[in-house]
């Protein structure tokens, strides 16, 4: 494939990704860390946003605002911010650079650095998007990231919902659409190698985050050790297979969610930050997978933490619904107890002092 064909192919895939995300806004915020993935996203979207670029582009013209969040974790993070600002200026794009006190958040919430950085990043991107009147926030997750996410969920223990991996589009700020901002991932079917080849073809440099090589982080071990081993010794197309699995799981999950929403309406008695009460007879005759999905739906509506809830924990809750008694201690200081016909879940308040 020659240089012109490679460039056209990348832009065509990116445009198809925008369509898959349902992007219809006239103004988009693009998260840019300075790494290869986000730089290719920004450069590619800049091409597509120009009238006449991208060939038979179906998404129409739109405006772009670049955004960089300095997590203040690495000593050279301010260099990344300056570099992104310079790139945006080169592309004649507005750029917002903001800081997030991730380490301070970790000290207060006891979250992992990864989780604190992710939450801080999305909270800041949402605020900037609202201030800049952007209907969507685009982030640079790739097909490789999707494969890593599905594997990460498998290793940790997950349900069909977890096998979906990352969604092409979702409301930013939670399950509700009240914020009016969508988080979109238009590169979910583009391999990292493809975008790096494209950047090389157009002569675009990028920054390298040293933490990407830190194999004390589970995500990096999956990227550098587990996936390459699966690729070499078991299936050369493992990343594609995991992406297809995520697609199938999304279809199943959508069906389960529709059914579980109906069951939540029929069984939920009380919902608050500290307590959930569920009428068990309304659920007990359902298949276990649907009981677990209904419990997950309630959990999400309450805004309770999900990270440490694996299949074993959901199964224990499912058994409390179908049995006449018992109690279970769950992560994040959550207690579940069967009381007569009710399943009662109580969450101890987290003190930040």
TASUL-V967328 format. One record per pair of residues at least 24 apart in sequence whose ideal C-beta (glycine too) atoms are under 6 Angstrom apart, sorted by the first residue. I is the first residue (numbers start at 1). GAP is how many residues later the second one is. D is the distance in whole Angstrom. If there is no record, write none. Layout:
BEGIN
I_GAP_D ; I_GAP_D
END
This chain:
BEGIN
3_198_5 ; 6_195_6 ; 7_194_6 ; 10_188_4 ; 11_33_6 ; 11_36_6 ; 11_43_5 ; 13_177_5 ; 14_30_5 ; 14_172_6 ; 15_33_6 ; 15_39_5 ; 15_42_5 ; 15_44_6 ; 17_169_3 ; 17_170_6 ; 18_41_5 ; 18_168_5 ; 19_39_6 ; 20_148_5 ; 21_147_5 ; 21_148_4 ; 21_163_4 ; 21_165_5 ; 22_147_6 ; 23_113_6 ; 23_161_6 ; 25_110_3 ; 25_111_5 ; 26_36_5 ; 27_36_5 ; 27_106_6 ; 27_107_5 ; 28_34_6 ; 28_36_6 ; 28_106_6 ; 28_108_5 ; 28_110_6 ; 29_36_5 ; 29_38_5 ; 29_100_5 ; 29_105_4 ; 29_108_5 ; 30_34_6 ; 30_36_5 ; 30_108_5 ; 31_36_6 ; 31_94_6 ; 31_108_5 ; 32_34_5 ; 32_36_5 ; 32_52_5 ; 34_46_4 ; 34_49_5 ; 34_50_5 ; 34_173_4 ; 35_171_6 ; 35_172_6 ; 35_174_6 ; 36_160_5 ; 36_170_5 ; 37_103_4 ; 37_105_6 ; 38_102_4 ; 39_167_4 ; 40_155_4 ; 40_159_5 ; 41_99_4 ; 43_161_6 ; 46_45_5 ; 64_29_5 ; 65_29_5 ; 65_67_5 ; 66_27_5 ; 66_29_4 ; 67_29_5 ; 67_61_5 ; 68_29_5 ; 69_29_6 ; 69_31_6 ; 69_52_5 ; 69_55_5 ; 70_29_5 ; 71_29_5 ; 71_31_5 ; 71_46_5 ; 72_27_6 ; 73_29_6 ; 80_127_5 ; 83_124_6 ; 96_32_5 ; 98_26_5 ; 100_24_6 ; 108_244_5 ; 126_46_5 ; 126_47_5 ; 126_55_6 ; 129_52_5 ; 136_46_5 ; 136_48_5 ; 137_35_6 ; 137_46_5 ; 138_46_5 ; 139_46_6 ; 140_47_6 ; 141_25_6 ; 141_44_5 ; 142_45_5 ; 142_48_6 ; 142_50_5 ; 143_46_6 ; 143_47_6 ; 143_48_5 ; 143_100_6 ; 144_48_4 ; 146_42_6 ; 146_97_5 ; 146_100_6 ; 147_92_4 ; 147_95_4 ; 148_74_5 ; 148_75_6 ; 150_92_5 ; 150_96_5 ; 151_71_5 ; 152_70_6 ; 156_154_6 ; 157_153_3 ; 157_154_5 ; 160_89_5 ; 160_92_5 ; 160_93_6 ; 161_92_5 ; 163_86_4 ; 164_82_6 ; 164_85_5 ; 164_86_5 ; 164_89_5 ; 165_81_4 ; 256_37_4 ; 259_31_6 ; 260_33_4 ; 260_34_4 ; 260_37_5 ; 263_31_4 ; 264_30_6 ; 264_33_5 ; 264_34_6 ; 268_30_6 ; 271_31_6 ; 274_73_5 ; 275_71_5 ; 276_26_6 ; 276_69_4 ; 277_65_5 ; 277_67_5 ; 278_65_4 ; 280_41_5 ; 280_61_5 ; 280_63_5 ; 281_60_6 ; 283_38_5 ; 284_37_6 ; 284_38_5 ; 288_30_5 ; 291_27_5 ; 291_30_5 ; 292_26_5 ; 305_27_5
END
